Amino acid sequence: MDHSADFSKLVAEAKQHIEEIGVNKLNKLLKESKKLVLIDVRESDEWFSGYIPSAIHLPRGILERDIENLVEDKNSPLVLYCGGGYRSALSCYNLQKMGFSNVLSLAGGIRSWRLAKLPLSN
């Protein structure tokens, strides 16, 4: 999908302030950490097409509104993902502004997870 220049600029700015991880690192973290909260910020139709096991669906449109009901400890480790890593980058940036200190974005989103042939749930 081609993104507008302004959207791409906004994402690039957000990515200067967040940390991204790759699929191999995420897969390792999921196996090692019981405290990791994996959040899928995609829309519902995208969620129903498959998601990373153990993910919680919290679409970007309501993420900032509802995150504190889901995660009380703002130091909890969070990994966010979307389709390609753009919306999750913006979401991570916003959560950091809200005081969440341990937020990561999955580089390449679920697209990179699928390319690595890692498991999905339906």
Steps between C-alpha positions, in 0.01 A plus 500: 500500500630843409478751781470875465810710547356666811412169662844361420659811651290460816601135537868581438484761775338254743760234419774737616352477850408133530675165492417231244572130524507229235291186482775272631545715811123512554470124459776454759337746742164325467661170598698648792277764658175435681456875561522618139177653371466465122249742350360487148393854404349405163135538409254217574487369143880470503493324839255239369737419213751362755703629792813413695420247775450656846429843349230722642292694250489869583453698178690824460176699503435412865850412620575821688151504649502141630867408560497593869207261558709221350848586632513659844879498540651752260835317527353176362671372185276567199549408136262651248450391142286585201509402134834649401644680802369849434192523724679314778785752488253787538324312778826434687587867479163598646526244782842637589345847521243349739779375727547141385872436525555155351326510160633340182367487144531195276699606194313400186189407699312178450615501139856425618366236742321327211807521276701326772234225496440535873172371651171684476168457678154557357 
